[in-house]
Structures are given as C-alpha cells and as structure tokens.
Amino acid sequence: MTLLDPGDAKALVELRAMLRHAQQSARTTARVGQLTALILLDAVNERITHMAAQSLQGIEIKSKDGIETIYSRVKGKLATSMPANNGWAEVWKLHRARNIAQHEGIGPDPIRMSGWMIATERYVSSMVRVVFQVNIENVHLAEAVADPEMAAHLHAAEDFLEQGESGSAVEEVWRAFTPAYRKWINYFGDTHAKRPFRLQAAGQLELDEMIVAARNAAAAQAFAMEPAEYTWFAALQKTPSFMIGLDDARQALVFAFWWIVRWEAVAAMMVSPGLRRQRWMENEHSSRTREADGPAYLDEVEVRPISVGQGQTSFQVSFSLVNLPPLNLRFFQDWSLAVNDGLAALAIPGCTKWSAASWNINAEVTSGVDVEALVAAVEQVLIDADAVAARVATGRVRDEREHLRECDEFAQQIDSRRAELPSWVQDIYLARENEVVQGTRSSRLRVRVAEGARLDHQRMNSWLQAAPLVEKWGFPSDDVVALEPELNISQVLGLVSSLESSVIMAATFETVDEFPEVELKNALARAIRGRDRN
C-alpha cells in the first residue's frame, strides 16, 4: 500500500468494503435481497471500471458513457496487460440484468447469482492488480476505521482469516467491536433507563438483566444492516472457537466493520448529554465572568414558596452571581470552596440552609428573615472568598513542591528495601496526583501487583476489612490498590508481607502462563501419555 497515492489507497479500501458488502448480500435467497445484491454487485463493477479509467492517463470519460464504453477504453489503454479471463463477459450480463431488475422489477435468475458473485470478484481483482499493481486482498478494511485500536484488531482479524484461523479472527473482530458498542450503549445510558420500574420481589435481578439485555440489543441494531444480524453476531461470540468456520468469521468481520464505520460517522457528529451540559455551563459561566477588579456580587434573585405552617412561610431564595472568576482556572475551584465554607459559617436568624452551585447561591429562609442582614452577609462571603482563594493558591504551590519531594523520597526508600517486597507486589509508591477533598488530602499510598498476578477483589476486601491499620481502600485500576491512611514504609511492608500467605495465593495466579486448570490438564495429559499400552 505504500506505493499507492493516498487517494487511491482510500478508494481501494472503500472498494474492497463494497465488494464484501455485495458478496454478503448476494448470499440471500429472498427475492428482494437478491434484487438488492444485484444492484450492489453491479455498483462494485462500475466503481472499479471508473477508478481504472480515472487512474490511467489519456482516457476521457463523458457523463453519458456507460460501463461498456468505459471498459472498452480501459482495455484499449492496457492492451495485452489485461488478462483475457477477467470475468468481463459475466459482468456485462450482470449489468444488463441489473438494468432490467432496477427499472422493470424483474428479479435475476437465482442460479446465476453465485456465478455473478464469482465473476465480480475476478473482475475487480484483475482490474486492481493491473491498474494499481496491488492485490485487492491486501487492501485491509481496517484502514477505513478511524480509531487506531479498533483498526488494529480488525487488521489482526483479516490476518487470521488469511491464515485460516477463523476462531482467532472472530475473537479479534469482537475486540474491535466491543469498545464501539460500549461507547454507543453509554451514550444512550440515560435515554434507555436501566430500571424503568422496580419490583420488590423475587426474580427482580433476573428481570432487570432481561430489560438491560433487550435495551442493549435494540441499541446495537441501530448500525446493523438488518435488525436480526446483531443477534446472529452476539450468538456467534458465545460459540466455541473451534466450531466457527471461515464463512462465519468473514461475515462477522464484515458486520463489525460496517457497524463500526457507521458508528464512527454518527459519533463524529453526536454530543453526549454530559458534554452538552458542560458546554452550556461554560457558555453561561463565560457571560458572568469578571471583566473588572473586585469580588463577585449579587445580580438577580428568585424566590419560591416551600411550605406554610405555624404562622410562617418558608421560601427558597436563589441569588444569581456575576463577576465570577474564570471557570477554567484552579482559582475558581478554591473560590467555590471558600464560598461554601463561608456560607456554612453564617448564623442568620430565619435562614436554615445554604448551598452554592456554579453561579447561584441558594438559601432556605422564613418570612421573618432580616433581608438586609441576609444580603450583606452573602456579599461579605463573596468578598472574603477572593482573599481565601488567593491564600490557598499560594499555599498550593508550596504544598505541591513538598508533595513531589515526598514522593521522590518514598521511592528512594522503597528501592533500598525492594528485597523485602513479596513476590506478588511490583511496587509500592505515593501517587503524584495530590488530591484534596474538602480541605483534606487523600492518601497517596498505592500498591501495584506484579505482572501476571490477578487480584481477587472480594477476597482482598475481606482481608483489608480485618487489617487493623487500614481504614479505607480502593482499586484505581485492576492492578493497583489504594490504601488509607498513608502508612509509613515499615507499616505497609508488614501489611503486604502478611497478605501473601493468607490471601494472595488464593486470590491470584502468580504465573502468566499457567493457571490451575491448565496445570491440571497438563498433568492429566502427561499421565495419559505415560501409560504403558503394551
């Protein structure tokens, strides 16, 4: 493909995809399906004929020229380079049959469809080989997929198909399909509710699973050529690999390719609900961003009644703010925390609750509240918030430098005691992300398991629950455990060392190549081979 012009390369990828699509459609026995297949096969032949004419110098194409005229000029230009048995005779018959089918609705002879499918592949292959000097089979569908990871899996699937390894090909197809499928399902997560209703009875979990499965199947069918095709594809994924033939694998590849290509086209245009809301918030906030020195201040107020009782009415008061710090600055986060802290510290008679969100400050008040005191208190909180945020920003720079220094020192100490690490631990370290929640720094302590080890989260949870030094824990990734509080090196080394004998062997398989079932199978196989058959 490196010798091809980029435009020709893209066109050949599309041509090969069209060819596979047409071949898949040609396998149907339904009359309407055969009419469609006939049109698709003819479109492939016309496409390669036009591509050849456009690539060869000196061939003029007029708008009214048909495929026979264009082919004649291409053949004349190529002279003896065009093989005699290139399928053209049947391609021409197919073209005439397509005209009749398309304009008069007379379907093709089913007996001839298989021959036309073969002739189309021969015609396309020979034309591509002569004009572009490549084998059409070496033009990968994956090159038309934008996502590099999905493309890599599709490329691997095609390689496995060429080697006749249908099971491995389908596994790669599924690996390509799954990320796109999950992103599509996530996009519609809010639209297709997981639980449209709740049943407090036995069987609820099973019913929920059925609802989710039906929702996911309906969403997946959006990019399938036919609704039933995804059901076939999903069933194939559950089929043992040794039972999958090459025809199934090819069809799975074509299905996944077209599904991904259609999804990518839609994904390039669609905006997730979360991103849409984020953009709206950014636009709304930008209209309120400060243009002058000085603190944020109250702009407008909305009031709505909440309840009436005991001679007083409660109201929800919502103040909108202007002259806000820019949303994209860390300063705004500090400022927001300072506003919330300042509101929480207020003690105004008749005011029961405070909250701040984005550009609003909300309060619950009674009818007897002193409105002058209320407004003055809120404005003072906004004035103080700028000063608090400035002090926090100055302190953060100092804290981050100290944090990085502590991480480096911890790493050096671990290196000096690396011989004490149990076999299941690859590293113990302090995360360089210094996360602060509500003024309190979260623990940075992390334990990464060795390559090939697999944590059993359920067993690990049970063990950590009983560990006296551990208050909280989590799993930032499959191979990392976060521990709270931040233990010193001796404490964490003692912790992970005690874990090895009591839990980790039951929870993980430490070798990459051998799992217990594989070891048992190999032992049994050796025993069988070792039997004396004499």
Protein Blocks (a to p, Z undefined) as FASTA:
>chain_A
ZZpcfklmmmmmmmmmmmmmmmmmmmpmbfklmmmmmmmmmmmmmmmmmmmmmmpghiac
dfklcfklmmmmmmmmnmmmpcfblolmmmmmmmmmmmmmmmnopacdfklmmmmmmmmm
mmmmmmmmmmnopafklpcfklmpmblklmmmmmmmmmmmmnopaklmmmmmmmmmmmmm
mmmmmmmmmmmcfblbacddehklmmmmmmmmmmmmmmmmmmgmbfklmmmmmmmmmpcf
klpcfklmmmmmmmmmmmmmmmmmmmmmpccfklmmmmmmmmmmmmmgcfbecddddfbd
cdddfbdcehiacdddddddehiacfkbmklmmmmmmmmmmmmmpccehiabdcdehjac
cddddfkbcfklmmmmmmmmmmmmmmmmmmmmmmmmmmmmmmmmmmmmmmmmmmmmmmmp
cfklmbdcddfbdcdeehiacdfbdcdddehiacdfklmmmmmmmpmkbmbdcdfbfkbc
cddddddfklmmmmmmmmmmmmmmmmpcfbfklcfklmmmmmmmmmmmmpcfZZ
